[in-house]
């Protein structure tokens, strides 16, 4: 798993599972019932843990024709008959939170109509909700291929009687977000850049995921621009991406902006271990050694031990290099590195 952040109360990554026809699931994550009911685009961290709901865009209604199934070649953009019936039943079950039952119906849909774009994309949603990221990536890939082929056949504009797949940017967003959380950072970056380009205007959800992909690919200046734009669109909603943005700003040398963001994150999430650890690193960087140690020691002992674990720091929270350097200093300064080494087999 790459790019996850252990931000309390749950981990924070950026998977966005969004589709044309069902709630957008995603960064490993089960939202509460009210959020699931009222939003369609969210960050799901199915197996990792943190869920964030930011600038939420309502996807278009599912393209389900009332009369005739529209097929471009063998590609189905909208469905009728048994396909439509099963698909709608799956959507209803998914909305009720019955993910396994919805998955079974979507699987049936892909078997009876293997070229129905949204059968595959919705199947991907249910797979992500269960943490089955490799299988979800395959489902989204099928949907992407079908959507792209449909666009080639129909052209830039809709033709009479030939509906066009208009959700390629959403499906790419979903696949890119899954890839970002499934050790495919370069592939994720390609998808999210395409999604951003196709969208054609600033989209906070795309930009948050794109910024994270740029960050894990060590494109820190680009990541900083993406985070900054995303935050400007949700300026009154302090959330975990502000922490990532602060760390990236520190990485590129903008200490003033990094500290400004960190203070707001700390004000919003004062007891989150990762916030305390990151804030301590910035305090140390400013030369306030005593405050840095004090802040770091606010983390309960068992939770603080994680920050001496290189695998956790590199693979789970995946901090930028300068943050890791400061963290290494702090863990040694308070004796955690020695304690961790002594307890290791």
Secondary structure, DSSP 8 states (H G I E B T S, - for coil): --S----TTS-----B---SSS----------HHHHHH-S--B--TTT------S----------SS---EETTEESS--HHHHHHHHHHHHHHHTT-HHHHHHHHHHHHHH-TTBHHHHHHHHHHHHHTT-HHHHHHHHHHHHHHHHHHHHHH-SS-BTTB-----HHHHHHHHHHHHHTTT-HHHHHHHHHHHHHHH-S--HHHHHHHHHHHHHTT-HHHHHHHHHHHHHHTTT---HHHHHHHHHHHHTT-HHHHHHHHHHHHHHSTT-HHHHHHHHHHHHHTT-HHHHHHHHHTS-HHHHGGGG-HHIIIIIS---HHHHHHHHHHHHHTTHHHHHHHH--
